[in-house]
Amino acid sequence: MDFDLGSLKYLLPPCSRDDDTAFRRCLGQVPSSAWSGSGLRRYFDVLVSATVLTIFAIPMLLLACLVRLTSPGPALFRQQRVGRGGRLFQVIKFRSMAERKHAGSGLTTEADSRVTPVGAFLRRFKLDELPQFYNVLKGDMSLVGPRPKLPQFAGIPRMPYRPGITGLASIAFRSEDQILGSVPPEHVEVFYDQRIKPLKANIDVCYMCRATPGSDARVIAATALGCVAPGMVPHLLGYARPEPRFNDIPLLGEDEL
């Protein structure tokens, strides 16, 4: 894959290893900061997730009823994802897609016909992710980290940290459905595997390598802000340049299809 990973460095907390070789080597080493796997971070995860589940208990019940009443199927969606150390666990979300006998691709594109009207609203404001605070409480996930992937899309080998409800790669690729929407449906999974997955893995690993309480707080705040005022996210994360134009990631050539 030929892409200037150096252009993404300003998304990350400061690092003394600024050469491109070290930047790329991180994916093979899978490093993490002292904060990433600390007991204090886990305590913070539990405290925040328990608080959110308590405060939003009634709103979540109402959302569950709304999902259940507006389309056939259960209110919650459960799916196996890859967790810390490659262990599989069941991620929980509010169902945002219509139930079908054949689930189709594990990737969602812009204007995906499987997404229900209520599901589109939930996805727009990330409300479908609220049940994942229970995954955090159980210890399957953290507040910040690489998003939990389906086994076929896992990009970080021997991942030593919990996947997160949000993460820096999730913010950088928050328009991923639009990018995938420009790819012919029969090539979406190949395009994701060869173009997007390596980039997201590098961003995630480099973030976790140097994560701090302050950087986690900025990512959480940026995720919330991105739902209502995306243009303010660059300033919150501490960079003023325009975001990388991920919609300009080169599509696969004919010899790669």
Secondary structure, 3 states (H helix, E strand, C coil): CCCCHHHHHHHCCCCCCCCHHHHHHHHHHCCCCCCCCCHHHHHHHHHHHHHHHHHCHHHHHHHHHHHHHHCCCCCEEEEEEECHHHCEEEEEEECCECCCCCCCCCCCCCCCCCECHHHHHHHHCCHHHCCHHHHHHHCCCEEECCCCECHHHCCCCCCCCCCEEECHHHHHCCCHHHHHHCCCHHHHHHHHHHHHHHHHHHHHHHHHHCCCHHHHHHHHHHHHHHHHCHHHHHHHHCCCCCCCCHHHCCCCCHHHC
